[in-house]
Amino acid sequence: MENVCIIGAGWSGLASCQVLHERGIAFDCYEAGSEVGGNWRYGNDNGMSSGYRSLHINTSRKLSEYRAYPMPADYPDYPDHARIARYLDDYVDHFGFRDAISFRTLVTHVEPAEGGGWDVTSRQRDTGEETTRRYGSVLVANGHHWDPRDPEPAFPGADTFTGTQTHSHHYRTPEEYAGKRVLVLGFGNSASDIAVETSAVSERTFLSVRSGGYVFPKYMFGKPGDDMISPFITRVMPRETQRWVMAALLRMSIGKVTDFGLPKPTAKLFNSHPTVSETLLPRLGHGGITVKPNIERFDGGTVHFTDGSSEEIDAVVYSTGYKVSFPFLDASVMAPTDNDVSLFHRVADPHHDGLYFVGLFQPLGATTVLAEAQSHWIADLLQGRAALPPKEAMLREITRYKEKLAKRYVTSKRHTMQVDHYPYLAELRGARREGARLARRALRKGLAPVAPPEEVTVRIAASPETVWDLVSDVTRMGDWSPECRRCAWRGEERGVGARFTGHNRRGRVRWVTSNTVEEWERGRAFAFHTTTNGVRWGYRMEPDGAGGTLLTERWDVTGQNTGQRKRTASFAKMMLGGYENHTEELRQGIHTTLERVKAAAELQERQAPVELRQGARAAAPVDVETAA
Ligand SMILES: NC(=O)C1=CN([C@@H]2O[C@H](COP(=O)(O)OP(=O)(O)OC[C@H]3O[C@@H](n4cnc5c(N)ncnc54)[C@H](OP(=O)(O)O)[C@@H]3O)[C@@H](O)[C@H]2O)C=CC1
């Protein structure tokens, strides 16, 4: 059974896939589209990409490549969407985790499971089949530039407008604006790119700007502009000095934005999300684009602006940004209002164990590298190499972050999750160090460590169906396991979701567990979740190529929440001779279980009428391998 779920195979989700794959953590990734790449897949059939035909990345290749996988050396400084999508495909195939991604599968619901973990429901787009699987942890990487935010509230008279009104999310190419009078609203990167494009074909293009800001060129002194910022500079140079130096460089290289008819920036440099464009200022200079203030109201085909001027307009493109939304999470779990989310170091939900968010930030820098760093921290947490601090400490960090944000940035729905590239990387390194310290302290206090899942495989000279019939009959579990005395089904149900009770004994200590079946596929898999302590047990059968079966038993504690870990550790300490000791007994118990299943299955196969045997041949006498 896969224990970690990743939602989304855009470049943030892929960073998590790669890191978890590299660290040996099993996961399932769900992707609504047929291909990886999210926004960078032009015309993505997941229906969520905002990418337009001319889209080029606005951070440089060097800054934007994953640390684990460089972009091809022959790529230009600022690759277009097609090259980025190809790079993402190569990344997946280079590391070999494509099989872990379920394409055309939309996650429809994620909810906390009884006893810990998360129930994830997904729908296969072709068959409509819905599946619910339980995971110890969920990594949400569904992106935050796909759910368009129209002006809120709508401008007065917008419903009387006789032209077209479109959000930039739906903009693809400029052709439909040929010969028209176009109004682009906003001053972010979408507005800037779209206004430049439509201005080449339209009769007139107007750019309506509510808040003035700086425009950063893609190149400075012949080099990509982000080459100017290095970890060294951000460490040694106070932000005020960086600001002063960059303002001077901008002034020298491109002049003041007001010289191009744009309004004066409403915030200091670096205190609002930057608009990056090599072409906007020249288009303004050529008179191809006319700057207007905000819209005041619509009236038929006329748009009135806040300075009292008005223009006849045929088409409006609202480039007014995006909503942060998680359609699969109930409002009781996470409901961001006005893009406001509360996450410890922008990753961990302090209110829900095992719920992490990847790429949910607005970087002054590159998403890839930051998502990669976030994923390494999450992997530490999943493997028990790091722990989170108490909830109160996480909430304090979030408050401090929001206070800093409020001091620095203009209050706006687009400035709720800003991070600076190198300082945020340093922050994540700090979170990992602190997490490791907390994990060591928990160990010293006798808390159960979260070990990576253990798997043991045995070769059995019997068919996968014979083996499955034995291990999935929980009433026989007492025959195999040294610790389990007996198990009994609760109710008539068999299959995923069926429940059973386990009765265990070690010496004079007896205890009872509740279990729910999570995988039930004859001849392939049987797995269950012990809801009492968050441990997951699974059996996987694979043909061994000689008519027999490779049976793998898996023991997975990574889905335990903190409460379950504490209870497990103290129960083991008080009643079972200590956590480490008991864990070792369980490990040995897996070998014993597999030996006993093997003996029973081979006996059954030998005794079965010849015609019922499925070609099982003699297997190696005792052939047990430990894989973890
Ligand atoms: N090439 C690339 O790599 C590209 C990257 N992007 C990225 O995608 C993200 C989204 O960018 P974008 O789509 O431009 O959205 P943004 O949120 O960055 O910008 C939205 C703009 O719309 C304005 N706005 C919002 N609501 C209103 C309103 N009711 N009336 C008037 N103005 C309004 C905002 O003004 P205010 O500031 O006052 O709120 C702001 O100027 C950003 O991270 C951007 O960098 C986008 C395009 C290309």
The ligand as a Gaussian input file, in Angstrom:
#p B3LYP/6-31G(d) Opt

LIG

0 1
 N        6.055000      34.579000     -17.820000
 C        5.733000      34.200000     -16.637000
 O        6.472000      33.479000     -15.991000
 C        4.445000      34.681000     -16.074000
 C        4.204000      34.540000     -14.741000
 N        3.029000      34.953000     -14.193000
 C        2.865000      34.790000     -12.754000
 O        1.549000      34.344000     -12.494000
 C        1.084000      34.922000     -11.296000
 C       -0.226000      35.642000     -11.551000
 O        0.057000      36.821000     -12.305000
 P       -1.121000      37.740000     -12.826000
 O       -2.112000      36.917000     -13.534000
 O       -0.510000      38.877000     -13.518000
 O       -1.864000      38.211000     -11.480000
 P       -1.331000      39.141000     -10.276000
 O       -2.119000      38.737000      -9.103000
 O        0.138000      39.129000     -10.178000
 O       -1.764000      40.612000     -10.707000
 C       -3.109000      40.994000     -10.696000
 C       -3.206000      42.433000     -11.118000
 O       -4.573000      42.766000     -11.228000
 C       -4.837000      43.918000     -10.430000
 N       -6.207000      43.805000      -9.922000
 C       -6.740000      42.786000      -9.201000
 N       -8.040000      43.049000      -8.940000
 C       -8.315000      44.252000      -9.501000
 C       -9.480000      45.041000      -9.559000
 N      -10.631000      44.644000      -9.007000
 N       -9.408000      46.229000     -10.188000
 C       -8.257000      46.626000     -10.770000
 N       -7.117000      45.924000     -10.745000
 C       -7.152000      44.731000     -10.118000
 C       -3.804000      43.863000      -9.331000
 O       -3.663000      45.136000      -8.764000
 P       -3.180000      45.354000      -7.225000
 O       -1.712000      45.215000      -7.254000
 O       -3.667000      46.703000      -6.925000
 O       -3.873000      44.283000      -6.418000
 C       -2.597000      43.415000     -10.137000
 O       -2.019000      44.460000     -10.838000
 C        2.203000      35.811000     -10.780000
 O        2.970000      35.071000      -9.884000
 C        3.001000      36.092000     -12.020000
 O        4.349000      36.410000     -11.740000
 C        2.041000      35.504000     -14.950000
 C        2.227000      35.670000     -16.294000
 C        3.465000      35.295000     -16.964000

